[in-house]
C-alpha cells in the first residue's frame, strides 16, 4: 500500500481550494429580502434598494414574461436554453424594478452621473412607448437604467407616467439605493 506524502496531499488541498474559489467567483450573487416599517429591502450583489412592503419580490428567472407590477424582479436571468419563444403582452400596473446582473445592461440614453448615499450611479432614461386606457388617457412607458460602476448588478425601472418626466415612484426607488 502506497502512502501519500505531505507534498501530494498539499497539492490535492490546493486543487480543491482553487476549484472552490473559482466556483464562488463565477456564481451569481445571491439576494436577500427583509421587511421592516412598511418597507421591503432587497439586497443583491452588495447593493440594497427599498420599495413599499406591498410590492411583490420575484426571482427574475421565475418570471420569464415579466410581472405587471408593482414589484421587483431580482437575480440572474434564466439560462438562454430555457427562454420561452413569445410572451403575451402584460399591461403595466405599477413600477417594475428589475434588479439584475451579472448579465450586462446597456444605457438607454445619455448617462448622468449621480452619487446617492455615497454610492456612484450612472443613470439613463427614455420613453419606451405608450399605453392608452379605455377612457382615452395616454400613459407613457418610462424606462430608467441605473448602473453601479464597479458592481456587476444594475437596476432597470419601468413605469407609466406623463410625457413631462420620470414618474415620482421611479425617483423614490432610486433615491433609496445604498451599499448593502
Secondary structure, DSSP 8 states (H G I E B T S, - for coil): -----HHHHHHHHHHHHHHHHHHHHHS---EEEEEETTEEEEEETTEEEEEETTSEEEEGGG-TT---SSEEEES----GGG--S--------S-EEEEE-SS----SS--EEEEETTEEEEEEEEEEEEEE-TTS-EEEEEEEEEE-TT-S-EEEEEEEE-TTS--HHHHHHHTT-EE-
